[in-house]
Amino acid sequence: MNWTDSLEVAIALSEAHPDTDPRSLAFTELYNMVLALPGFSGDPRRSGERILEAIQQAWIDELD
């Protein structure tokens, strides 16, 4: 997985953190959660607000 795989990352986050509401996360928390995912190989320096927003929105969409 990489930063641009927002749906795949969102699904993995949803599975890894089923009791977490993605709407309540600060981007710093989300960033750290993504980096901690097994199989995530994205460069930590390649993330940004736009990418984190896309991941957060995909996670929210997965819950709905």
C-alpha positions as CSV (number, residue, x, y, z in Angstrom):
1,M,0.0,0.0,0.0
2,N,1.0,3.5,-0.7
3,W,-0.3,7.0,0.0
4,T,-2.3,7.1,-3.2
5,D,-4.2,3.9,-2.4
6,S,-6.7,5.8,-0.3
7,L,-9.5,3.3,-0.4
8,E,-7.2,0.4,0.4
9,V,-5.7,2.3,3.2
10,A,-9.1,3.3,4.5
11,I,-10.3,-0.3,4.5
12,A,-7.1,-1.4,6.4
13,L,-7.6,1.4,8.9
14,S,-11.2,0.4,9.4
15,E,-10.3,-3.2,10.1
16,A,-7.4,-2.3,12.3
17,H,-9.3,0.3,14.3
18,P,-13.0,-0.7,14.3
19,D,-13.9,1.4,17.3
20,T,-12.3,4.6,16.0
21,D,-14.4,7.4,14.4
22,P,-12.2,8.9,11.6
23,R,-14.1,12.2,12.0
24,S,-12.5,12.7,15.4
25,L,-8.9,12.2,14.3
26,A,-6.3,14.9,13.9
27,F,-4.2,14.5,10.8
28,T,-1.2,13.8,12.9
29,E,-3.0,10.8,14.5
30,L,-4.2,9.6,11.1
31,Y,-0.7,9.9,9.6
32,N,0.8,7.8,12.4
33,M,-2.0,5.2,12.1
34,V,-1.4,4.9,8.4
35,L,2.4,4.5,8.8
36,A,1.8,1.7,11.4
37,L,-0.4,-0.4,9.1
38,P,1.1,-3.7,8.1
39,G,1.9,-3.7,4.4
40,F,2.1,0.1,4.2
41,S,5.3,1.0,2.3
42,G,4.7,4.7,1.5
43,D,7.4,7.2,2.0
44,P,6.6,9.2,5.1
45,R,7.8,12.4,3.4
46,R,5.2,11.9,0.6
47,S,2.2,12.6,2.7
48,G,0.3,15.8,2.8
49,E,-3.0,17.3,3.9
50,R,-4.7,16.5,0.6
51,I,-3.7,12.8,0.8
52,L,-4.7,12.5,4.5
53,E,-8.1,14.2,3.7
54,A,-8.7,11.6,0.9
55,I,-7.9,8.7,3.2
56,Q,-10.0,10.1,6.0
57,Q,-13.0,10.7,3.6
58,A,-12.6,7.2,2.2
59,W,-12.7,5.8,5.7
60,I,-15.8,7.8,6.6
61,D,-17.4,6.5,3.4
62,E,-16.6,2.9,4.3
63,L,-18.4,3.4,7.6
64,D,-21.5,4.8,6.0
